[in-house]
Amino acid sequence: MRVSDFDFDLPEDHIALRPAQPRDAAKLLVVKPGGLEDRVVRDLPALLNAGDVLVFNKTKVIPAALTGNRIGRGDATPRIEALLHQRLDGSRWKAFAKPGKRLAVGDRIRFGAEGRICLLGTLDARVEEKSEGGEITLAFDFHGPILDEAIAALGDMPLPPYIAGKRQTDEQDREDYQTIYAEDEGAVAAPTAGLHFTTDLMKTLQSAGIEQEFITLHVGAGTFLPVKAEDTQNHKMHEEWGEVPADVAERLKSAKAQGRRIIPVGTTSLRLLESAARSGEVSPFSGSTDIFITPGYRFRVADLLLTNFHLPRSTLFMLVSAFAGLERMKSAYAHAIANRYRFYSYGDASLLFPSSS
C-alpha cells in the first residue's frame, strides 16, 4: 500500500505535552463496527467482560537521553546529544547522535560535562562505529551495573521529539513517562497505552474478573523514525527485544481455547504477542522481533486493542488500520480531532474492535 494512504492532518494544539491527571481521567474513544462512543479510561471495567485478559508490557524506560561534549580533538568541544536505543553488551550501546556530522570513529564524548555529574564523576565513551542517519556505537568506559547507575544519574527521560521539541524534559517526566507496573529495564520509549493505568483502576479491573498478564518488549527509539519509503512493502522495521514467558503463553493459549478475549494494552504488547504466535497460537518467545503489521495481516491473538492516537504515516497508524480498518480509523481520528482528543504519547486512548467483528 502507499504510505500516503495513511496520512491525515492534525492541528499542532492537539499534541499532548503532559498526561491527564489522574491518569485514568484520559478520554477513551471506543471504536466499534456500529459506531463510536466517547468514554474515559476509568470506564474500562464496564466496557470489558469478566474473563477478558488484558496483556500489559512491563518494560521500564531508562533515562537514555544523554548530553555531553566531544573531547580530545583540538580546542573545540561541540555539544553532542545521544539517544541510546539498543544495548549490545555490558559497555556498548547503539545510539542516535545529534549532530552526527560532528563525530568520527575514534572520537571521545564526555557526558555530564555541563555541571551535571554522577557520584562516579563524568561518563566517557568512544565512538566505535558510525552508520548513516546519525547512528553510532558507543563503547563506554564503565561496564555493567556501574554504567547503568551512571546513565540513570546523567540521563533524561527520552521524550518523543514532538514533545521534547516543545518543552524541556523535567523531573516530573521520570514519573509521568513510566507505567506504574514497569519492571524490566531496557526501553527508551514508553509503552504509552499503559500510562493510563492507576493502582485503583488495576484493582477494579481485577475485581470485575478481568485478568491481567505481563510480557516485556523493550521499545526502541526506532518507533519514532519516519517511514521514508513511498510503499509500505519497501519499509524496513526496526528490531526490538521481547519475551513472553512460558507460563504466560500457556495461560493465554488456554484463554483463547476457552473463547475468552485477549486484549493487548498497546501496540507493543500486540506486536510481541503476534510475534510469539507465528505458528498459529501463543508460544513462549524470547528474542528480537521486527514484525511489521499493515492492512491484510491476519491477527492470531488480539481480539481487541487498547492504544493511544498515533502519528500520520507511521507504522503504528498502519497497525491500527490493519486491526480496525483504514476507513474506520480515519473516521475515528476525524471524530477525535473534532472533539479535541489529545494525541500521541501523553494523549488520550482508544479501544478498538477488529474490522471483522
N, C-alpha and C positions, 0 to 999 in steps of 0.2 A: 504494500500500500504506500501511497505518497505520504511523506511526513507532513505535508501541508494539510492533509485531511484532518489532522489533529490540532489545528490552530484555532485559537479564539482570542477575542480581545478582553483584557482585564484592566479596569482602572487601577492606577497605582495606589489609590487610597483604600483598596480592598485587601492589601497585603498586611497581615497582622504583624506588628512589631513586638507585641507582648502577648502572652497567653491570657485566656479568660481566667477570672478569679471568682469563685473557686474553679478548679479545672473542669469539673463536670457540669459547669454552667454554660459551656460552649454549645452553640447551636448544633443540631443534628438534622440533616436532610435525609429522610427515608425515601429511597428511590425504588419504587415497585413498578411492575408492568402496568398496573392500573392507574398510576399517577404518582404524585409527590406529596410528602407530608412533612410539615415543619414541626420539629420537636427539639428537645435539648438532650444532651448526652445522659444526664441522670435519669432519663426515661427508659434507658435500655432494659432494665429488668421487666418492664411492662411490654416491651416490644419483642422480647425473645421468649422462647418456650422452655419449660423445665426439661432437662435432658440435653439441651443445646450445649455445645462445647466451644468456649472462647479459647483461642490459641494466641498467647502473648509471646513477644520477642523480648527476652530478658537480658539482651546485650546492654552494656554500660558504656556511655560515651566518655572518652578520655579527653582532657583539655589539650587537644592536639594542634592548636594553632600557636606556633612559636614565632617570636620576633627577635632578631639579632643583627649582627653586622659581620660582613666579610672581613677577615683579618689576614695579615701576613703577606699582603701584596701591595707594597708601597704605602703611601700616606693615606690614600683614600680608603674609607671603611663604609661602603654603601650599606644602607639598611636593607635587610633581607627578611621577607616573610615566608615561612614554610608551614604547609599544612600536611602533617603526617597522615598517610592514608592506608598503608599496608606494612605490618611488621614482618620482617624477613627472618630475623633471629633475635638473640638477646641484645644485640647492639646496633642492628641495622634496620632502617625504615625506608620505604619509598615515600616520597613527599612531592607535593606540588610547590614549586618555588616561584616567588614574585619579587623583583623582576628576574626571571630565569636567565636573561641575556647577560646579567652581571656576574654569572657564575661559570666556572670551568671545572673540569675534572681535576681534583687535587686541591682545590680551594678549601679553606677552613672557615667555618662560621662559628661565631661566639654568640650563643643565645643567653639572654639575661644581662646583656652588656649595658642596658639603658636604666640602671638603677634598680633592677628587679632581679634578685639573686635568690637561690635556694640555700639551704644550710650547707650544701656541698660546694657552694661557690657558683661560678658560671658553668654553662654546659657547652662544650665544644664538640664539633662534628666535622668530618671531612667529606667533601663531595666525591663519592666513589664512582658514580656513573651519572650520565646526563642523557636524557632522551628528548624527543620532540615534545612540544607543548608545555615546556617548563617542568617536566617531571624529572626528579633527581633521586639518587640513592644516597642516603646519609649514613655514614659509619660514625657512631658516637663514641666518645672516649669512655663513657660509663657503660655498664652492662647489667642486664637483668633487673632485679628489684631496685637497685640503686638508680638506674636510668629511669625507671618508672616513677620513682619518687621525685627526681629532678624535673621530669616532664610535668608531673602534677603540680609542682610548685611554680614553674615558669610559664606554663601554657595557659591559653584561654580556651573557653569552650568554642568549638568550631561552628559558629552560627552560619547558616546558609548565606551566600552572597547577597541575596535580596533583602536580608535583614542587616547583615554586617555593613552593607554599603549605605545604610540609612542612619545607623546609630552605633555607638561604641558598645562592645561587649562589656558586661559588668558582672559583679559577684552574684547578682540575682539570677543570672543565666545558668550558673552552676547548679542551681536547684530547678529552675524552670525547664531547662533543656535536658531533663533526665526523668525517666519514668520512675514511679515510686517503687517498682519491683526490680529495677536494674540490678544486675548481679555480676555478670561476666564481662570484665573489662576488655575493650577492643574496638568499639565502634568510634567512628569520627563523624557520625551524623546520627541523630536520634531517630528511633522508630516512632514517628510523630503521632500516629493514631493512639498510641499508648499513653501519650502525655495527658489525655483527658481523664484518666482514671484516678480516683481518690481511694483512700482506705475504706471510707464508708460505702462507696459505690461497689467496691470489690466484695465487701461483706454482704451487701444487699443482693447482689447477683448470686452469691453462694447460697443465701437463704432462700432464694427463688428456685433453687435446683439447677442453676446454670453452672456447668462445670468449667474449670479453668486448668489449662495445660500451658507449660512453658518450654519454649525452644530458644535457640540462640542463633542469630545471624548478625555478624559484625558488619554494620552498614558502613560502606566506604564513601569517600568523597566523590567517587565517580558517579554517584547518584545525582549530582548536580551538574555533571558535564552536559553541554548541549548536544543534541543529535545533529551532526553536521551533514549526514547523508541525505539525499533527496528521496530515497526509497528505504522503507524500513528493513528490507532484506539486506541492505548494504551496511547496516549499523552493527558495530561490534560492541557487545555488552561488557561492562566491567565485571570482574570476578569479586566475589565476597565469600568469606568463610562462614560455614554454618554447621550446626549439629542438631539432630533430632535423636534424643536418647532412645534406647531400645524399649524401655518401659512406656515412654510417651507414645512411641509408634504403635505399640501393641494396644494401648487404650484407645487411640484414635481409630485404628483399624476395627476394633470391636464396636465403637460407636457408629462407624459407617455401616457396619454389617447389621446393626440394630435399627438403622434408618434415622439415627439422630443427626442433627445438623452440625457441621464443623464450620466455625466462623473465625477466620483469621483476623486478628487485630492488626491491621496494617498490611501494606503491600509486601513488606519484608517477610512477615510470617507466611503470607500466601506463597511467595516465590520459593521459600525454603520447603514448605510442605509439598508443593508441586514438584520440586527437585527430588524430594525423597519418595515420590510416588511414580517415578517414570516406568516402573514395572507394572503399574496399574493400581497399586494400593500402597498405603504409607508403610515405609520400611525404615529401619534405623539408618541414619545418614551422618557422616562426618567428613567434611572436605569443602572444596570450593565449588561454587555454582555461578554460572553466567547465563542462567535461563532468561530468555527474552520473550515476553508474552505479548502477542498482538492479536487483533481480531482473527478468528478462525481457530484459535487454540481451544482444545478440549480439556476442560478442567476436570481433574480426577478427585480432588479432595474438597475444595472450598464450596460451601453451599450458600453462604452469604459473605459479605466483606464489609468490615468497618475500616474506613480510611478517611484521610483529610482531602482537601481540594488541591489539585496538582497544577504544575506549570503547563502552559500550552506547548505543544510539540514535544513533550517529554515522554520518556519511556513509561513513566508512571501513569500518565493520562492514556497512553496506548493500552496499558494493562487494564485499567478500569473500563475502558471502552470494549476490550475483549470480553470482560466479565459481564457487563450490563448492557452492552450495545452502544455503538458510536453515536447514533442519533439520539438515543435516550440520554446519554451522558451530556451531549451538547445542550439538550433541552434542560437537563438538571442544572448544569453550570449557568445557563442563561437565567434560570429561576434564582439561583444562589446570588448571582451578581445583582439582579433586580431587587432582591430582598436583603441586600447588604450583609451577606455571609462574609466571614473573614477567611482569607485564603492562606495556604501554604503551611509551613511547619508549626507556627504558633496559632494557626487559624482554627476554624470550625471543622466539623466532621460530617461524614455521610455514611449511611447504612445502605449497602447496595444489594439488591436481589438480582440473581442472574437473568440474562436475557431469555433463557429457555423456560423460566418459571411463569 
